[in-house]
Amino acid sequence: MPTPTITTINPATELPLHSYPLMSQQQVLTIVEEVHKAQQNWSSLTPSQRSPYFLKLAAILRKNTNHYATLMTNEMGKPITESLAEVEKCAVLAETIAQQGPIWLQPESLHADGKEHLITFEPLGTIFIIMPWNYPFWQPAKVALPPLMAGNSIILKHASNVTGSSLAFEDAFIQAGFPKNVFRSIICDHQISNALIAHDNIAACSLTGSVSAGSKVASESGKHIKKMVLELGGSDPFIVLADADIEKAVHAALKARTSNAGQVCIGSKRFIVHKSVADNFSKHFAQLIKQLKIGDPLNPQTQMGPLVNAQAVKDMEEFVTDAVHKGAKVLAGGKRLDRKGFFFEPTVLTNTTPQMNAVCTETFGPIAPIIVVENDDEAIQIANQTEFGLSASLWTQDLKKAKHLAHKINAGAIFINSISKSHPLLPIGGIKKSGYGRELSHYGIKEFVNIKTINVYEP
């Protein structure tokens, strides 16, 4: 009986790239044992002793930037300029972890009712991470590097359509000289993933993905009392108040909605605009959208490539059809491109209502519904009318008001006069159905540690 395989497809050409054999359950369980053993030695090092490995990883990433970027672009379609930037962002994260990790993991001493009280941050063991395709290198980097610095080991189950990127990411650790089996990538089906979650040598799990996937994995993890971090969907609001710098906001909106072809968890997906500036904002936004250069993602001049697959294109078509049927107006885009590949025009919708799917559900693609509001209070009310709570972007020249309103928005992060983005020093994560737990910063590195209290009293 032939070994089952995964075949990756180039979304810009619809042609197959490479086939990879699926691992058997026994192969995967053997890897679990190897990674578990490697973690025991890795955890014996101090954070300062681990730091040089991360600096070498940053160097390897930069050395192979063109190779990694081309691989990502071919597998999931993002413009090559974005892929190059993604590799660099991973390198910066590795350097940040090398520099800050030993500081973040320093034991803390405090006074209580005894002679001495010490709080230490010790690794849990092997962390199983399940990652999506939209940022083939950045997603596993931001989830794996902090717990690795804390002394954990990592097993990565990446999305099947970026299997080449997954294996290349593992190879970067090998080239950087990390101890063997501290980081491993596996190629397996969902059934084997569930077996891993249940395995005694898996200490905790992290998943970035859809709400449905998060619910299933969290349920399985909960059955076995395993720590879990989830970063799930988002319907992030981009709020433009009456006094906003419209030119700046419009250019930011373009990037917020079309970067990675709109396939961004923390990308702005609902554009909530004060009525006094709505016409101006909508008109200029549509003009910029129409000027966007869409095409071959390997061409450095391309600003937006294809969507990830045929289903994604179909989903966007259905969003537009539903909105138009319910009274929306298409200001720009609205249809698939008549060419080979999974291309869909970036789209601006006006005259929207809460009943439209493009408004009330997550649009993981380049569709921008504009929602007109009467005042600031209504803007915040609508921003919070969602099952998600990942991040939000707020545009105004009144910073005092902006900071006041930021406290009223139900989300894990608020960006004032900036698009939503991730940064190594800032925690990222959501509330409600956007998940729980945090990644990055000193908060993220402590998600997968045993926060141990050592209490000393007089004999």
C-alpha positions in Angstrom: 0.0 0.0 0.0 1.6 3.3 -1.0 2.4 5.9 1.6 -0.1 8.8 1.7 1.3 12.1 0.6 0.7 15.8 0.8 1.1 17.8 -2.4 1.6 21.6 -2.1 0.1 23.8 -4.8 1.3 27.2 -6.1 -1.8 29.5 -5.7 -0.5 31.9 -8.4 -0.2 29.1 -11.0 -2.4 26.3 -9.7 0.5 24.0 -10.4 1.8 21.4 -8.0 5.1 22.2 -6.2 6.1 19.2 -4.2 4.8 16.0 -2.6 5.7 15.0 0.9 5.0 11.6 2.6 2.8 11.7 5.6 4.4 10.3 8.8 2.9 7.3 10.4 1.7 7.4 14.0 4.7 5.4 15.1 7.1 7.8 13.4 5.5 10.7 15.1 5.5 9.0 18.5 9.2 8.2 18.1 9.8 11.9 17.4 7.9 12.8 20.6 10.2 10.5 22.6 13.3 12.1 21.0 12.1 15.6 21.6 11.2 14.8 25.2 14.7 13.5 25.8 16.3 16.5 24.1 14.3 18.8 26.3 15.8 17.4 29.5 19.3 18.4 28.4 18.2 21.7 26.9 16.5 22.7 30.2 19.7 22.2 32.1 21.2 25.2 30.4 20.6 28.7 31.8 18.8 31.2 29.7 22.1 33.0 29.1 23.6 29.8 27.9 20.7 29.4 25.4 21.0 33.0 24.0 23.9 32.3 21.5 21.7 29.7 19.7 19.1 32.3 19.0 21.7 34.8 17.7 23.0 32.1 15.4 19.4 31.4 14.3 19.0 35.0 13.4 22.1 34.9 11.3 20.9 31.7 9.5 17.6 33.2 8.7 19.2 36.3 7.2 21.7 34.1 5.3 18.9 32.1 3.6 16.4 35.0 3.3 15.9 34.7 -0.4 15.4 31.0 -0.3 12.9 31.1 2.5 11.0 34.0 1.1 10.7 32.4 -2.4 9.5 29.2 -0.7 6.8 31.0 1.2 5.6 33.0 -1.8 5.4 29.9 -3.9 3.5 27.9 -1.3 0.9 30.4 -0.2 1.1 33.4 -2.6 2.1 36.5 -0.6 4.2 39.1 -2.5 7.9 38.4 -2.4 8.5 41.8 -0.7 6.2 40.7 2.2 8.0 37.3 2.4 11.4 38.9 2.6 10.1 41.2 5.4 8.7 38.2 7.2 12.0 36.4 7.4 13.7 39.6 8.7 11.0 39.9 11.3 11.8 36.4 12.5 15.4 37.2 12.7 14.7 40.3 14.8 12.5 38.2 17.1 15.3 35.7 17.6 17.7 38.5 18.5 15.2 40.0 20.9 14.6 36.7 22.6 18.4 36.3 22.9 18.8 39.7 24.5 15.6 39.9 26.6 15.0 36.2 27.5 17.5 36.0 30.3 16.1 39.2 31.8 12.4 38.1 31.5 13.2 34.7 33.1 15.2 36.1 36.1 13.9 34.7 39.4 11.9 37.3 41.5 12.4 37.8 45.2 9.8 39.3 47.5 8.9 39.7 51.2 6.0 37.8 52.7 5.7 36.0 56.0 8.9 34.0 55.9 12.6 34.5 55.7 12.8 34.3 51.9 10.4 33.9 49.0 11.6 33.2 45.5 9.5 32.9 42.3 11.2 31.0 39.5 10.2 30.4 35.9 10.9 26.8 34.9 10.1 25.0 31.7 7.1 22.7 31.4 8.6 20.2 28.9 7.6 19.6 25.3 5.1 22.1 23.7 3.0 21.0 20.7 2.2 23.9 18.4 -0.3 23.8 15.6 0.2 26.7 13.2 -1.7 28.2 10.1 -0.4 28.9 6.6 -0.8 32.7 6.4 2.6 33.5 7.9 4.6 30.3 7.3 7.7 31.4 9.2 6.5 34.2 11.5 3.6 32.1 13.0 5.8 29.3 14.3 8.6 31.7 15.2 6.5 33.9 17.5 5.0 30.8 19.2 8.1 28.6 19.4 11.0 30.9 20.2 9.8 32.2 23.6 9.1 28.8 25.2 12.3 27.5 23.6 14.3 30.2 25.4 12.5 29.2 28.6 13.9 25.7 28.3 11.0 23.9 26.6 11.3 21.8 23.4 8.9 22.2 20.4 7.0 20.0 18.0 5.5 21.9 15.1 2.5 20.7 13.2 2.2 23.2 10.4 -0.6 23.7 7.8 -0.2 21.1 5.0 0.0 23.6 2.2 3.2 25.1 3.6 4.9 21.8 4.4 8.1 23.0 2.6 8.3 26.0 4.8 7.7 23.9 7.9 10.7 21.7 7.0 12.8 24.6 6.0 12.1 26.3 9.4 13.2 23.1 11.2 16.4 23.0 9.1 17.2 26.6 10.2 17.5 25.3 13.8 19.8 22.5 12.6 22.0 25.0 10.7 22.1 27.2 13.8 23.5 24.4 15.8 20.6 23.9 18.2 20.8 20.6 20.1 19.4 17.7 18.0 15.6 17.3 18.4 15.0 20.4 20.5 12.8 21.6 17.6 11.1 19.2 15.2 8.5 19.6 12.5 6.0 16.7 11.8 3.9 15.9 8.8 0.7 14.2 9.9 -3.1 14.1 9.9 -5.5 15.4 12.5 -6.0 12.0 14.1 -2.3 11.8 14.9 -2.4 15.4 16.2 -5.1 14.3 18.7 -2.9 11.4 19.8 0.0 13.9 20.4 -2.2 16.1 22.6 -3.0 13.1 24.7 0.6 11.9 25.0 2.2 12.0 28.4 5.3 13.6 27.1 3.4 16.6 25.6 3.2 19.2 28.4 1.1 21.9 26.7 -0.3 23.0 23.4 -0.7 26.2 21.3 -2.9 26.7 18.3 -3.3 29.6 15.9 -6.3 29.1 13.6 -10.0 29.2 13.2 -12.6 29.2 16.0 -13.8 25.7 15.1 -10.2 24.3 15.1 -9.5 26.1 18.4 -12.6 24.6 20.0 -11.7 21.1 19.0 -8.1 21.3 20.1 -9.0 23.0 23.4 -11.6 20.3 24.1 -9.0 17.6 23.5 -6.4 19.4 25.5 -8.9 20.0 28.3 -9.7 16.3 28.5 -6.0 15.7 29.4 -5.6 18.8 31.6 -3.0 20.3 29.3 -2.2 24.0 29.3 -3.4 25.7 26.1 -2.9 29.0 24.3 -5.2 30.0 21.5 -5.0 32.7 19.0 -8.1 32.4 16.8 -10.2 34.5 14.5 -10.8 38.3 14.4 -13.1 40.9 13.0 -11.0 43.8 14.0 -12.5 47.3 13.7 -10.6 50.1 12.0 -12.3 53.2 13.6 -12.0 56.6 11.9 -13.2 59.5 14.0 -14.3 62.9 12.7 -11.0 64.6 13.4 -8.8 61.9 11.9 -6.1 62.6 9.4 -8.0 61.1 6.5 -5.1 60.8 4.1 -3.0 59.0 6.6 -5.9 56.8 7.7 -6.8 55.8 4.1 -3.2 54.7 3.2 -3.1 52.7 6.5 -6.5 51.2 5.7 -5.1 50.0 2.3 -2.3 48.2 4.0 -4.5 46.9 6.8 -6.9 45.2 4.4 -4.7 44.1 1.5 -1.5 43.0 3.2 -1.1 39.2 2.7 -4.2 39.5 0.5 -6.3 40.3 3.6 -5.4 36.9 5.1 -4.3 38.3 8.5 -5.7 37.3 11.9 -5.1 40.8 13.3 -5.9 42.6 10.0 -8.6 45.3 10.1 -11.8 43.8 8.7 -14.5 46.3 9.5 -14.1 50.0 8.7 -16.2 52.1 11.1 -16.2 55.7 9.9 -17.8 58.9 11.3 -20.5 60.2 8.9 -18.8 63.6 8.5 -15.7 62.0 6.8 -17.3 58.8 5.5 -17.7 60.0 1.8 -14.2 61.3 1.7 -12.7 58.2 3.3 -14.7 55.8 1.1 -13.8 57.6 -2.1 -10.1 57.8 -1.5 -10.0 54.3 -0.2 -11.6 52.9 -3.3 -9.2 54.9 -5.5 -6.2 53.4 -3.8 -7.7 49.9 -4.0 -8.2 50.3 -7.7 -4.5 51.3 -8.2 -3.2 48.3 -6.4 -0.8 46.1 -8.5 -2.1 42.6 -8.4 -0.3 39.7 -10.1 2.7 37.5 -10.0 3.8 37.4 -6.3 7.4 36.8 -7.3 7.5 40.2 -9.1 8.9 42.8 -6.6 6.5 45.3 -8.1 3.4 43.3 -7.1 1.5 44.7 -4.1 -1.0 41.8 -3.7 -0.8 38.2 -4.8 -3.4 35.4 -5.0 -5.5 34.1 -2.2 -4.4 30.8 -0.7 -6.7 28.4 -2.6 -9.9 28.1 -4.8 -12.2 27.9 -1.8 -10.9 31.3 -0.5 -11.9 32.9 -3.8 -15.3 31.3 -3.7 -15.7 32.6 -0.1 -15.0 36.1 -1.2 -17.4 35.9 -4.1 -20.1 34.7 -1.6 -19.4 37.6 0.7 -19.9 40.1 -2.1 -23.0 38.4 -3.5 -24.6 38.4 -0.1 -23.8 42.0 0.6 -25.0 43.3 -2.8 -28.2 41.2 -2.4 -28.8 43.0 0.9 -28.3 46.5 -0.5 -24.5 47.1 -0.4 -22.7 49.1 -3.1 -19.4 47.9 -4.6 -17.1 50.9 -4.8 -14.1 48.9 -6.0 -13.3 45.3 -6.9 -15.8 42.7 -6.2 -14.9 39.8 -8.5 -12.2 37.2 -9.2 -9.6 38.0 -11.8 -9.9 36.4 -15.2 -6.5 34.7 -15.1 -4.8 31.5 -13.9 -4.4 31.4 -10.1 -6.6 32.2 -7.1 -6.8 35.9 -7.6 -9.6 38.1 -6.3 -9.9 41.9 -6.6 -9.6 43.8 -3.3 -13.1 45.1 -2.6 -14.7 48.1 -0.9 -18.3 47.9 0.1 -20.6 50.8 1.3 -24.2 51.0 2.3 -23.5 48.0 4.6 -25.8 46.7 7.4 -25.1 44.3 10.3 -27.1 41.6 8.5 -24.4 41.2 5.8 -22.0 38.3 6.3 -19.1 40.6 5.3 -19.9 42.7 8.4 -21.0 40.2 11.0 -18.5 37.4 10.3 -14.7 37.2 9.7 -13.7 37.9 6.1 -10.3 36.2 5.7 -9.6 38.0 2.4 -9.4 41.5 0.8 -13.0 42.7 1.4 -13.5 46.0 3.3 -17.0 46.9 4.4 -17.4 50.5 5.4 -19.9 51.2 8.3 -21.0 54.8 8.8 -21.7 56.0 12.4 -23.2 59.1 13.9 -20.8 59.6 16.8 -18.0 58.2 18.8 -20.2 56.2 21.1 -21.9 54.5 18.2 -18.5 53.7 16.8 -17.4 51.9 20.0 -20.7 50.2 20.3 -20.4 48.7 16.8 -16.8 47.9 17.3 -17.8 45.7 20.2 -20.7 44.0 18.4 -18.7 40.9 17.5 -17.9 37.6 19.0 -14.2 38.4 18.5 -11.8 40.5 20.4 -8.3 40.4 18.9 -7.2 43.9 18.2 -8.5 47.3 17.0 -7.2 50.4 15.2 -8.4 53.9 16.2 -7.7 57.0 14.2 -8.0 60.5 15.7 -5.8 63.6 16.4 -7.1 63.8 19.9 -4.8 61.5 21.8 -6.5 62.1 25.2 -9.8 61.1 23.7 -8.2 58.1 21.9 -6.7 56.7 25.1 -10.1 57.1 26.9 -11.9 55.3 24.1 -9.3 52.6 24.0 -10.4 51.4 27.4 -13.9 50.9 26.1 -13.0 48.7 23.1 -13.2 45.0 23.9 -10.0 43.6 22.4 -6.6 42.3 23.4 -4.7 45.3 21.8 -5.6 48.8 20.6 -3.5 50.7 18.1 -4.0 54.4 18.0 -3.1 56.0 14.6 -1.5 52.8 13.5 -2.6 49.5 11.9 -2.7 46.4 14.1 0.6 44.5 14.1 2.8 42.3 16.2 6.0 43.3 17.9 8.5 41.1 19.9 8.2 43.4 23.0 4.4 43.6 23.0 2.0 40.8 24.1 -0.5 39.6 21.4 -3.7 37.7 22.0 -7.4 38.1 22.2 -10.6 37.8 24.3 -14.0 36.2 23.6 -13.8 33.8 20.6 -10.5 35.3 19.5 -8.9 33.0 22.1 -6.9 33.2 25.3 -3.4 33.5 26.5 -0.7 35.7 25.2 2.3 35.4 22.8 5.5 37.5 22.7 6.9 39.9 25.3 7.6 38.8 28.9 4.0 37.8 29.2 4.2 35.4 26.4 7.4 33.7 27.5 5.7 32.9 30.9 2.7 31.2 29.3 4.7 27.9 29.1 6.6 27.9 32.3 6.0 26.6 35.8 5.8 29.7 37.9 7.2 28.1 41.0 7.2 29.7 44.4 10.1 28.6 46.8 9.3 29.6 50.4 12.0 29.6 53.0 11.3 29.8 56.8 13.6 29.7 59.8 14.4 26.1 61.0 
